[in-house]
Amino acid sequence: MAYAYLFKYIIIGDTGVGKSCLLLQFTDKRFQPVHDLTIGVEFGARMITIDGKQIKLQIWDTAGQEAFRSITRSYYRGAAGALLVYDITRRDTFNHLTTWLEDARQHSNSNMVIMLIGNKSDLESRREVKKEEGEAFAREHGLVFMETSAKTAANVEEAFINTAKEIYEKIQEGVFDINNEANGIKIGPQHSTAGGASGAGGAGAGGLKRRGAAVCNEHWYETYSMPDL
Amino acid sequence: MDFFKSGLKTVLGAPEPGHQPTGAETVERLVDRVNNSTLLEDRRDACRALKAMSRTYRVEVGALCLDTLKQVLELDRADNETINYALDTINNIMSPTQFEEEEDNPRVPMNIGEQFTEMFIKDHNNIQLILDLLDEYDFRVRLSAVQLLTSLLTNRPKDIQEIILVKPMGVSKMMDLLGDTREVIRNETLLLLIKLTKGNANIQKIVAFENAFDRLFEIVSSEGYSDGGIIVEDCLLLMLNLLKNNSSNINFFKEGSYIQKMLPMFNTPPEGAEEEGWSPQKVSNVHCMLLIVRTLVSPSNSAQIISNCQKIMKKVGLLDALCNILMSSGVPADILTETINTVGECVRGDVANQEFLGNVMAPSNPPRACIVLLLMSMVNEKQPFSLRCAVLYCFECYLYHNETSQASLVQTLLPSSTEMSTLTSGQLLCGGLFSSDVLSNWFSSVALMHALIENPIQKEQLLRVLLATNIGSSPVSLLHQCTLLLQQTTKLKAKVGLLMLLCQWTSHCAAAVSAFLRAPGGVAWLVAQTCANEHDDNEFLLQGLSAFLLAICIHFNDDSVEQYSKDSLRQLLTKRIGMEMFTSKVSEVSKHELYNKASKHPQLRAKIAADVLIDYEFCRLFKVLESVLIQSLTTTHENGTGEPAAGRTSPESGNLEQYKSLIRQQDARLQELMSQVEGLLQQNQSLQGALNDSIASNSHLKDENTLLKAQVSASKTLPGPPAPSLTSQEDPRVKEYEGKIQGLLAEVTSLKEQLRVSQEGQKTAAEELEKVKKDQDDLLELLADQDMKLNEYKMRLTSLGQPVEDEPSEPPSETITPPVSLFPSAPTAPLVNMLPPDTGAPPINMAPPVNMFPSSNMPQHVTRAPQDQLNELV
């Protein structure tokens, strides 16, 4: 239950590229072969660990259909990370990436981490988009790139976790304003005071205070999590 | 009115004497001024005047100046005051409520605000215009914009929702206003969001995505939870909107640990503080919070969500807190009612939670189970109606899909537990069943019925329940008593309740069917009811229920009651009513208005006692069984009542009949096999006896045999003649073989003898070898001695000055030369060379033993002849 940070993700991309399947594979570790059209937006969540810290991912899986495009735009602003997905067996989904990217850049906060994902890597025989092309596109637009398969689960964990790592690094670098929840990042309950103290600066007294708070909070966390077990 | 007039005067100047300008004229002049005036102040004044007129002359202002006002919003954004007037004017035009000023003006249609709204939103940019104004920090502008959006949403919720949904950041902007430090704006925004989220899942999701729950809980907690004001209620209403029928948001709520955050809401106040009572606002707040809990575990959600939420509620102590409210005093009745409903849904279908509820004890004296206390309220006429309904629902939830709680209820009625002096839930229900209060009858029947749902064991167990009636008369079974009551009561509710109980009881339970058929008057009453011809909705229902119960009695009949076997009942129906009439009567049940109401939701949603008639679970039973029963009745009817298994049209009843006949066949076969087993067992027994006899005689014969054998051997060792003569008589060949065997045996013996002799020979040879070896050793020793002596002498001779030559010394050592030649190194180190004889000697010394075998064979050949002769003699 307790987490250090909470990151909000969105998954975007054309219809049928496997966005919901990626989410299902990541949260439930299963694959659903039947395409069940997403209506609007669906929600999923999972806890991961980065750098020894518990991080909660809240993921909003958006509908790819054009009809829902205006609805999904409302989700860009509050997200810290986005998985932009295309289907390696359908060139048109790759061609639409530019539109998606423009949309995302226009409506999101500038620090949002975007991971480009070429999904369905298990269907090598039907491949229409070369891996190199995806890599080139990602390089050109400053995205992280990965090919995944929601069916075989190849790289699925990595895609979500690497995005989180990227966000985490940005937090460490001070790029994100973690106190503004509109950025899609929330500090966990046991870190909120620590976060405030760290914002006060690296003075010796501040450091001490922070440590004291951390100890106190650890205790609180333990007693808190007891009924959970 | 005077105020407005004086206001107009200042703007328009004094009217010309003798001419009173109409409202429309004035508005026209004002619009003109807004459009054409170059001075901002003039435009502002004109807008102020329009605002003032917009309440009295809504139609005129709306019709003439909507476009002008839009223009002001676009062009005069720099002047907040003007914008504010324009917004207020539009808001007045759009207002969904009727102004005082319009009350006696017949020209203003009722839905004037809605009509103007429709006009206004035709251009989607108008909404964008107002959304943009939300960014304005000025208090008045922001507030007016929020209020205008609220009005628009009130008038045309669906349209505005769709427009805002496609405006990027539309919802986000409104969410940002929740964080406005000016409480008025925050509170107005809450009202706006409540309207905005109503019934639109997509907007609900976006609002939730924008951290709505966090913000709302922050507000709720800062306002003091349930003790807070109406703002808390608004926050809760918004949460309720976000969660209602929105599984994605419920999932988010659950994953975001918001269930835990509801807990402080239900903290019961300390004992002393209760006297103050609950403020109406607190009642509303807690009521909303309970509704939120119920939304999470509502039976209309997916089973997985319900189960997850129920488990979390138990884990974080929410269920506990709710039960505490149940057990604490001073809780207003409607909160208590809603809490009972909520507790019910929190435990419904979750075994652990149901068990938890079953174990909750009330702090009463004597301590009683919470469930018992609840049931006491249910069968108590004096309790509020809604509370009694809630208890029934809660109890149904407690029994739902839980065989243990069903069994424990029936258990309290069984004879074994009668020694308990405390009041049990079973006793309460039985009391309710036969009380004079008709609602208690109904509630108790339905509660008992829920203990039997999908539970054939309890259906049979409940048959064992006996009731002590009048003193002196023998106890009567519960089912019997129910049947009796059914015939005696004149109250519709009691009849319907009992019929539903009996239907549930007898369905899928042949034992209950036959018990019912045995009860006096039961069938006759049902038939009479079914045949009745009254025309009234409730009468139709009663007829239908009776027909339904009759159909169950036929379908699940195992023919154990002779008088009312399947066929005889069927014939009775055909004769008295006719199948067609019968089936149409059955279908009457589902045509009743209250049936449709009840079948929609597990909870009984009756506002008044008259609405209580049919139970949800009974509807389910009816839906499942209706077609099966009718099909099984009508198809049999068409085929004549004789052979039930012949030519089925419906696969279902056909299958059923098929299985039945199969079972019957198997039964017969079983009987047959049983008798066979019986016969075989007897046979087995007799055979066992015979076997024992023969074993005895066999051992007897064996003894005899040994005796005879002994005699035979005895006679053989003695004179012998009788036995050989016997064998020779039997077969001459035997003798021949015997002779051969004897010969072979003799040969074996002779060979053994030979082996022994040769072994002996070997032994002696080995001994000889040993002797020879020893001799040789002695000789070698001697030789070495001699050698030493020789050397000594040689040395002595040399010391005496006598030259020593080899030749003269040769003659004495002549005899020892062969050993020297045998061991070339011997002359130099004879003692050391004592060992070599073991390794070097054998080739020579072994020769004699090798030769010993042929030599020892010789005597064997010699001894062989006499032995053969001997053997032949034997």
Chai-1 contact restraints between the chains, C-beta under 6 A:
chainA,res_idxA,chainB,res_idxB,connection_type,confidence,min_distance_angstrom,max_distance_angstrom,comment,restraint_id
A,M1,B,S257,contact,1.0,0.0,6.0,A-B,restraint_1
A,G40,B,N202,contact,1.0,0.0,6.0,A-B,restraint_2
A,V41,B,K205,contact,1.0,0.0,6.0,A-B,restraint_3
A,E42,B,S248,contact,1.0,0.0,6.0,A-B,restraint_4
A,F43,B,S248,contact,1.0,0.0,6.0,A-B,restraint_5
A,F43,B,N251,contact,1.0,0.0,6.0,A-B,restraint_6
A,F43,B,F252,contact,1.0,0.0,6.0,A-B,restraint_7
A,A45,B,E255,contact,1.0,0.0,6.0,A-B,restraint_8
A,S70,B,V166,contact,1.0,0.0,6.0,A-B,restraint_9
A,I71,B,L165,contact,1.0,0.0,6.0,A-B,restraint_10
A,I71,B,N202,contact,1.0,0.0,6.0,A-B,restraint_11
A,R73,B,P168,contact,1.0,0.0,6.0,A-B,restraint_12
A,S74,B,V171,contact,1.0,0.0,6.0,A-B,restraint_13
A,S74,B,I206,contact,1.0,0.0,6.0,A-B,restraint_14
A,Y75,B,F209,contact,1.0,0.0,6.0,A-B,restraint_15
A,R77,B,S172,contact,1.0,0.0,6.0,A-B,restraint_16
A,G78,B,F209,contact,1.0,0.0,6.0,A-B,restraint_17
A,G78,B,E210,contact,1.0,0.0,6.0,A-B,restraint_18
A,H107,B,P168,contact,1.0,0.0,6.0,A-B,restraint_19
A,E181,B,N211,contact,1.0,0.0,6.0,A-B,restraint_20
